Amino acid sequence: MKLHAAVTQYIAYKQSLGMKFVSDGRVLKSFVRLHGNKDLNAIGPERVMAFLDGKGPLTSFWHRKHCALSGFYRFAIARRYTGSAPLPRRLPKLPHRFVPHIYSHAELKRLIEAIPACFGNHRYRIDPETYRTLLLLLYGAALRISEAVSLTLDDVDLDAAVLKIRDSKFHRTRLVPIGAELACVLTQHLTRRRAQNANTDAPLFVRRGGARLTRAAAENAFCRLRVLAKVLRHDGSRYQPRLHDLRHSSATYRLLSWYQSGANVQRLLPQLATFLGHIHISGTQRYLTLTPQILKKASQRVECYALGGRHE
C-alpha cells in the first residue's frame, strides 16, 4: 500500500466518524510530502525520526506528530497495509509545559490605547474599530480566535445578550452570555456592519474591502500591536504574548474573582467549563495554576479547611 493512499483512507475514516481531524490531518499530509508516495514498508525508523525531530528545538509538537503517526499506523496495521510501525519506543521528555501570558489590567489598557496608532493608516487592511471590538470580544467573552472570526451578524443576539458559537473546536454549538459593557461595544459594531452589509449571514468581522477577517490576519496584526504597546515577555519564554492569551486571561480573572469573593470554586468550575466550550472539566482546571494570586488564594482555602474552617 502506498503512503498517500493509506493516509487518504485514514483521514476519510476519521472524518466519517464525525471528527474534523484537521490538526492530525495536516501532520499526516506533511508526512506524505516529506516522503513522497513511497510504499509504507519502505519507510523505516530513520525516516520517521527525521520527520518527528524536524529542524528546530524539541517542543510539544514532537509528541503531537508522534500521536498522529501512532493512530495512522494502528489503522494501517489493522488493515494489513503494513506489518509494523517504525515508531521510536522511547519518547523524549516533554519540555516544560507552556505557560500562557496573563495580561495585567495595565497591559490590556495599553493594547487598547495603541490600536488607533497601529491601525490608523488607511492602507492597513484592518480598521481600528474592528480590531478594538475583536480584542474586547476575545477578552470579554473568552472566545477562541477561530470562534470570533467565524461569527456572523446573525450570531449576535443583543436582545438576549448571547452569542451563538457554531460548530466550535469540539464540534458543538453553544450560547455564550455577554455583559452590558460588551453588548454596548457590539451594538456599535453591528450598526456599522449592517450599514455595510444587511445580510444576516455576513461575517461579523471584516477587513477593509469587505473580506472576512481571518485568524492569520488577526494574529499577525497582534504581533505589531503588542510591540507598539510595549506588551512583551522578558521571562525567557520562547513565545511572546499571544492573541489567544486574552481567553486565558479572561478565565483566570474570573477564577480569581470567585476566590476573592469566597465562592465555592470547585462547584462553579463546571459552569466555567461550559462557558469556555470545554468537553472535560480537566481542561478548565488548568486555569487554577496560572497565576500566583490564584495559587495564594487556593492555598489559603486549603489551609482554612485544614484548620476546621468553612467556605460556603
Number of C-alpha atoms within 10 A of each C-alpha: 14 16 24 20 13 20 21 14 15 19 20 15 14 13 14 10 9 9 13 16 14 11 11 19 20 14 19 22 15 14 20 19 12 13 17 12 13 13 16 22 15 12 14 12 13 12 15 19 15 11 18 20 15 11 8 6 8 15 16 14 14 18 17 15 20 20 13 16 22 15 12 20 22 14 18 22 13 11 11 11 17 18 13 14 19 18 18 13 6 6 10 12 10 12 10 8 8 11 13 19 21 21 20 12 10 9 16 18 12 17 22 17 13 19 22 15 12 21 21 14 12 10 9 13 17 22 19 20 16 20 22 19 17 21 22 18 22 22 21 20 22 23 23 22 22 15 16 23 19 19 20 20 20 14 19 23 17 16 7 9 15 18 21 17 20 16 12 14 14 11 12 12 13 17 17 18 17 21 11 11 11 16 20 13 16 21 15 12 19 18 10 13 20 14 8 11 15 10 12 13 12 20 21 25 24 19 17 14 8 14 12 18 21 16 17 11 13 19 15 12 18 20 15 12 21 21 15 16 19 12 19 15 12 8 8 7 12 8 13 17 19 18 22 19 20 27 23 26 25 18 24 23 18 14 19 20 13 16 19 13 8 13 14 13 18 9 9 12 17 18 14 18 18 16 17 20 25 16 14 11 15 12 12 21 15 11 19 18 14 17 16 10 16 21 14 13 16 18 12 13 17 13 12 13 12 10 8 8 10 9 9 6
